[in-house]
Every structure is written in structure tokens, then in C-alpha cells.
């Protein structure tokens, strides 16, 4: 991604960089309806779009698509930016661009979410924002459900459905040495130290059995064969298989 120079026909190495004075002057002209100033301001902030979409470089999405979506967020920022607020344009624009890219990834991503779930999720997000502005704290799911008159379970399902998937190789902590990834924090309930030691102990114990005993136990417990099937396979009676099996298991318990 870092090596790609031309995006959507735009040579990124030749993009202009506007000074603060130039930005302020262009914003004034934009508010007066100057279309040329608007176009110049957009081009002068395309590097901002590039810096934002770098955050989504590991999603496997086409860079040209992300750049176009980011440009939509940039244009929306320009059209809605209030110069009287007293904040830098980039401070206002970056969250807008990120939001536009995230909406694109949710709607066009590999995990398809039904329109009804999306609608519920977006209603819940808007209600959450209103609640925070009014009460200066985040609402609980129950409070959102009450305000929207939607079952609590539906809101939980909807919000989970639009959540961005996380890679197992996503770094979650870095102490200056090796990074800690998501996969490092996931417990493996199957391949535990105890099961690993039990497996070693079983292999060691199997060495004390005769070839015939090993063969019968393999057929019975690793291949899932019945005693009758084993008897037919090796040409002995079912009673003989039973006796060999019991004797072999008794010896295994001794060594394990």
C-alpha cells in the first residue's frame, strides 16, 4: 500500500500541501460559494485521506475503493465544517472520513448483514449519541431499548452484527519489545498442558504393549471399531478380542 503512487488516477507524490493561511483563505471563499476554491481545498487535503485509509490497509480492500470513499468523507467534512467553532479542519475531518470508510466496510464487507439489522444498529447508535449529549454518560442497552421501543436482544444482535471483525494478528499491546496479539489472549481449551502431558504419557505406556494389543486398541479406540468388527478383521473370536482388550487396558493404567 505504501508503495502505490497512483490512486484513482491521482499521482499521490505530486499532491499539494496547503499552509494554514491558504486553508483559512480557501475556507472563507468556499463559504462564499467559490467552486474553484472548493476544488483546490479538496485537492490540498487528499493527503489527509491517504493518512486515514492507511489505518485500514490490512483489511484486504481495494485501495482505490477506500480512497474514493475517503474522498466522500472529506467532501462531507468541507460542506459541513463551521469555521466559527475554532478547531482545525483536520480535527473535524478525520472522524468524518473514518466514519465513511467504516460504513463502507460494514456495508460492502465479506460479512453480510441484513438491512433490518443495520437499521436497528444505526438507530441505536444515533440514540446513544443523543443520550450521551444529554446525560454526559453512555446509556445501557436496556435504556436504549426503552427509548427506541425495541427488544433488548434485537439491539444487542444488531450492534454485534455491524461491529468490525478483528484479525487474530491484531496487536493489542506493545511494551517496546514483542507485540502481544489477539491470538495470544485466546485460551485453547483443547491443547492444554495437561492434555499434552497425558498424550505423552499414553504414548509411553503404549510402548509396553505387544504389537497385537496395540493393533486391537488402535482399531477399537482410534478407529471406532466394535469388538465384533475387530474379531472379523484379525480372524479371532469376539471373546478373545475382549480378553486382549481388558488386559491391554489394565497394563496401560499401570504405566500411565
Secondary structure, DSSP 4 states (H G I P E B T S, - for coil): -TT--EETTEEGGG-----HHHHHHHHHHHHTT-HHHHHHHHHHTHHHHHHHHGGGGGG---HHHHHHHHHHHHHHHHHH--GGG---HHHHHHHHHHHHHHHHHHHHSSS---HHHHHHHHHHHHHHHHHHHHHSSPPPHHHHHHHHT--HHHHHHHHHHTSPP--TT-EEEE-SSSEEEGGGGS--SSS-HHHHHHHHHHHHHHTTS-HHHHHHHIIIIIS---HHHHHHHHTS-HHHHHHHHHHHHHHHHHH-
